[in-house]
């Protein structure tokens, strides 16, 4: 009935603690560690469902409104989230054609990164007023 604690290498956890029964030790092994806590990503949405992710699993990156993921997911590797892939939430680009009354074609404005402007021309008899800029996936109204 004696037990013997196993000490695993970093990134691994014991499957169980071996117990001595009838002169033989029960089998135990070191398995890849889970990512116990969800990843922490600035401007992300709720990632709590990624807690206790098995090693080799992927957490789908959900970003807050106005932000877009640089990668779709973050991998769990032996108890550590792989932030080195560069997965993060960045200000979303404007992917829709902006609507400006009496403006000439604005298709060239797509895509525009957040924080950038798009120059535009107007129909004959009209002049541009204000600046057309993108902020977190939304066009301002000049």
C-alpha positions in Angstrom: 0.0 0.0 0.0 3.0 2.3 0.0 3.1 5.1 -2.7 5.9 6.7 -4.4 5.5 10.3 -5.8 6.7 10.8 -9.3 8.6 13.9 -10.3 8.2 14.7 -14.0 10.3 17.0 -16.2 9.0 20.5 -16.7 6.0 20.5 -19.1 4.8 17.0 -17.9 2.5 15.9 -15.1 2.2 12.4 -13.6 -0.8 10.3 -14.7 -1.1 8.9 -11.2 1.0 8.1 -8.1 2.4 4.5 -8.2 1.2 2.3 -5.4 2.9 -0.9 -4.2 0.4 -3.8 -4.2 1.5 -7.4 -3.7 5.2 -6.5 -4.2 4.6 -4.7 -7.6 4.3 -1.0 -8.4 1.2 0.1 -10.3 2.0 1.8 -13.6 2.3 5.6 -13.9 3.8 7.8 -16.5 4.5 11.5 -17.2 2.0 13.0 -19.7 2.3 16.4 -21.4 0.9 19.1 -19.1 -2.4 20.9 -19.8 -2.6 24.7 -20.1 -4.4 25.2 -16.8 -5.4 28.8 -17.4 -6.7 30.5 -20.5 -4.3 32.5 -22.6 -4.0 36.2 -21.9 -4.3 38.3 -25.0 -4.9 42.1 -25.0 -8.2 43.1 -26.7 -9.4 39.5 -26.7 -12.9 38.4 -25.9 -13.7 35.7 -23.4 -11.2 32.8 -23.6 -12.2 31.0 -20.4 -13.3 28.0 -22.4 -9.6 27.4 -23.2 -8.7 26.7 -19.6 -7.5 23.2 -19.0 -6.6 22.7 -22.7 -4.6 19.5 -23.3 -1.1 19.8 -24.7 -1.4 19.9 -28.5 -4.8 21.6 -28.4 -5.6 25.0 -29.9 -7.6 27.9 -28.4 -9.6 29.8 -31.0 -8.7 33.5 -30.6 -11.8 35.6 -30.2 -11.1 39.4 -30.3 -13.3 42.3 -29.1 -15.3 44.2 -31.5 -13.1 46.5 -33.6 -10.1 44.1 -33.4 -9.0 41.2 -35.5 -6.8 38.2 -34.7 -3.4 37.9 -36.4 -3.7 34.1 -36.2 -6.9 32.0 -35.7 -5.7 30.2 -32.7 -3.0 29.8 -30.0 -1.5 26.3 -29.3 -1.0 24.8 -25.9 2.4 23.0 -25.7 3.3 21.2 -22.5 1.4 23.6 -20.2 2.5 26.7 -22.0 0.6 28.9 -24.5 2.7 29.5 -27.6 2.6 33.3 -27.8 5.7 33.2 -29.9 3.5 32.6 -33.0 2.5 36.3 -32.7 -1.2 35.5 -32.1 -2.7 38.7 -30.9 -5.7 41.1 -31.4 -4.9 44.1 -33.5 -7.1 47.0 -34.6 -9.3 45.7 -37.4 -9.0 47.1 -40.9 -12.0 48.5 -42.8 -13.1 45.8 -45.1 -16.3 47.3 -46.4 -16.5 49.9 -49.1 -17.2 53.2 -47.3 -20.4 55.2 -48.1 -19.9 58.9 -48.8 -22.7 60.8 -50.6 -21.7 62.0 -54.1 -18.3 60.3 -53.9 -16.8 58.7 -56.9 -15.9 55.0 -56.7 -14.5 54.0 -53.3 -13.6 50.4 -54.0 -9.9 51.3 -53.9 -10.3 52.1 -50.1 -10.7 48.4 -49.3 -8.9 47.2 -47.3 -7.6 50.1 -45.3 -5.7 49.5 -42.0 -7.1 51.0 -38.8 -5.7 54.5 -38.3 -5.1 55.1 -42.1 -7.0 57.5 -44.4 -8.4 57.0 -47.9 -8.3 59.8 -50.4 -11.5 60.1 -52.5 -12.8 62.1 -55.3 -16.4 63.4 -55.8 -18.8 63.4 -58.6 -18.7 66.4 -60.9 -20.0 69.5 -59.1 -19.0 68.2 -55.6 -15.9 68.6 -53.6 -14.5 66.4 -50.8 -15.2 67.7 -47.3 -13.3 66.2 -44.4 -11.1 63.2 -44.2 -12.2 59.6 -44.7 -10.4 57.5 -42.1 -10.7 54.0 -40.7 -10.7 53.3 -36.9 -11.0 49.7 -35.6 -12.9 48.5 -38.6 -15.3 51.4 -38.9 -15.2 54.3 -41.4 -15.7 57.8 -40.1 -18.3 60.0 -41.9 -16.5 63.0 -43.4 
